[in-house]
Structures are given as structure tokens and as C-alpha cells.
Amino acid sequence: MSETASTPRVRFAPSPTGYLHVGGARTALFNWLFARHFGGTLILRIEDTDFERSSEEMVEGILEGMRWLGLNWDEGPFYQSKRLDLYRQTAGKLLASGHAYYCFCTKEELEQRRAEAIAAGRPPMYDRRCRKIERAVAAQRKAAGEACALRFAVPEGGATSFDDAVFGKVEFANTEIEDFVLLRSDGIPTYHLSVVADDIEMRLTHIIRGADHISNTPKQVLQYAALGAPMPVFAHVPLILGPDKTRLSKRHGATSVISYKEMGIVPEAFRNFLALLGWGPGAAGKDADGKDRELFSSDELIRLFSLDGISKSNAVFDNDKLAWFNTEYIRAYDPAKLLPLIEEEWAKAGFVPDRPHDEVLAAIDLVKPRARNLKDFADAFRAYFSDSFEYDAAAVAKFLKDDAVRTMLVELASRYDSAPEFTEASTEQVLRAFAEEKGMKAGALINGARVALTGQAVAPSLFAVMVNLGKDRVVKRLAAAATIAVQS
């Protein structure tokens, strides 16, 4: 089946043994983009047959991460733990057709043989001894209650290959493929069996997943052939590495998607950043000057996405680049769109703005070009939304240590209080005229006023800030300049 099948069916199938991590999110995103590009179906399947490590908390964490990224699915979530009958039926078909056999080797025996093989310099693969047991004898032993697993009978010669949409033809010698377990002795299916049974039953046309699954694919290809099922298109996407070119892990920073939400990253920025990790739109993604673009809306990503754009090379997760995407998106967001995201940060910080809705939106519009992340609106930018804010100690020490500046700011407050108008032009004119009158550099007053009004050393244009805060707040805060504590 070609990539351009009219109704492709794809899936994202995470294991709830951890939260949704960056690599999994990128896989989910690629599947989502592919499904949306072709008007297909995205299925969400929770592979929770590792009963000891899976948990409801992790499932909810995965769903939360998907929702935050805006990756809506069309079918599911389906839980493998509720589909055990399907896997056992599939195993029964493989057994009946002679493609599987019972293995009576104990765990201890297997471990001993593997250790012996390693010591002898041989691959630690199962030696297929139970494959030699006559089928009728094996069935009798099984019926008598002897514990056994079910293994797939890998062909003893030749090779197993598949055409990968990213890496081209991939081939494995069958001598390198172990007779892998389908059902454990307790009747619980392995990944190799359940994933194939589900993918066939769900009529998947494309399997888009991480390149770390390439080694699993021949085992799945063999099962498709044994079951007489049509083969899907496989597309293995490159791994995501840390800046040191090793597999992305906690030592590189957060790996959970929700951690980035908690850092104040906006979802569209993360989605755009993630899409470009191992994929590129090619010539279609260049601007009018022929330069590569980096900022793409969700609709553009959907329109441009194709498997052809996936790179064979591993991608590198660059936190600085993600920060750049975040600032660009925050800057471009309409204040009304930003507000619900900011309100989440305010709620976490226990902060409530005390300005009217329209003034809050105006303040967001003023400061958003300087925001690094959403948390700034609950921390550094508090003074724009409430009279309850803290002063940055370093800023106070640098620009409000001089008593003369403090005194002048108090007097400047009275000048503004009696000013007939309060615009950017008039507030600047008042300050500069006042500085000249007092024989003081305007810069000293500007820097001091900025700290007195916002608590910070860096802010948008002081006079734009004044107009945004309004005359009453400016007068009140400047008048209180003499009382701002300076840490020694």
C-alpha cells in the first residue's frame, strides 16, 4: 500500500510504564500529522500488559500529554489488558498452522544456557530444543498441566526482509532471529504477539514508530506472513539524541512532555519544535527568498507532512532552540489566546490579578514580546497585573540605592499627579523636563522609575509601561519609591 492510500489507518501505542516522553510524543505527532494529511484514522492503543509496571496514573499522564499537544485521536483508547482473548486466539492459529510450538524449558534452564553461550562466545539465543518435540507429545504434556510457553518457529534458513519507508530495504538473516516467545507460561502475551494481533485486527495500513523498533520488525513480518495478513507499510523514524549525541535521557533535562508544560512552554511551540526533530518539509517549506522556514502552523504542518521528509539521521534535542520557538509563539499569540494559558500559571502560583479584563489583555500584549515562557507572567511580570508584586533585589541595589534618585522619584510622582494628560509622549516630556530642572541625568530617573513601577531592571518602554499601568498606579508606586528596601 502506498503512502497516498486514501484512508490510511495508523496508531500510537504507548506503554503506560512511564509518562509520555519526548520520543513517544514525536511518534504520536508524526502519526497524527500523517493521518490528518490523508484524512485517515489515528488509533490510540494503550499497551498495558506489563501488569507490574503499568498504572492508571501513567495512562492518565499519557492522555494528558496528548491532549496538551492537541493530538486528538479518532478511535480508542483501546487497552491491551482487555484484549487477551484476541492474543490467545491468534496464538492458537499460529500453533495450529505449525508456525508455533510449546517450549517447556524453565526460566532457570534458559538462564543457565544463555550464560554458557556467552561464556563460549556464542549469541545467547534459544537453542530450539523444544522445537524437536513431536507435536502430539508436546500437546499431551501441555494437557497434563506441565508449564510451558509458546514460541514462534522462525525459518531455519534464508532471510526476512521488509521495505521501510525511511530506511529502504531492511533484511535480517533468519539465523539471527531467535524463536521468540508469543505466550508466556502464565498465558500473558508478549509484545511481539499482541502488537501484531492488534495491528491486524485494527486494519492498520502504516506503522510509524521509532527506529529502535527495527530489530523487532522481522519477528512481526514473519507473523504477518504466517497469518496470511496483508503487510502494512513500516516507517521507522530516527532517534532523538541529547546535545552530546547520546540517547535523550533525564541527564539532558526533562524527558516528560508534561514537564515542558510545567516549564511554561506553549503547546503549539512544542508541537512545531517536535515536528522538525527528524522531519523537514523540503522545498515546500522555504520562504519567498528561498530560505528554510522554521515556524509552521498546525495546518501547514498537516499540509506539508509526508514520510519522504523523515530523515535517516538521528535528531538532536536542543533546549535553546525550544526556548526560541516558545518566545516566538508567545510573541505571536493574541492576548486573548494567551490568557487561559497564563491563568493556569497564575492558579499554580496562587496569584490573582486585580485589574479589569481589558487592562489585563492590554498588559499581556505589552509584555509578551519579552516573555521567555508562560511562568514569566506569574513571576517577573506580576507588577503589570496587580499591585502585589516583589522587587528584584539586584535591580533595586543597582538603580534605587541612591537616596537622591528615590527623593526625585517621589517628587516626580507629584508632577505626574498634576499633569493634565497622561500619554507616552507627555509622560516622557514630564520626566525629561523634570530631570533637566533638577540637573540630573534622565537615564537615572528612567532606570529608577522602571524598578519602582515594575520591580524589574528590564521592561518594555518605560512610558508605554506608565500608560498601561495608568496614572493612579504610576503616581502611587513612584510616591512609594523611598520606602523600597535596599538589601545590604
Summary of the structure (lengths in Angstrom):
residues: 488
radius of gyration: 31.4
end to end distance: 72.8
largest distance: 108.0
contacts: 1513
relative contact order: 0.09
helix: 52%
strand: 12%
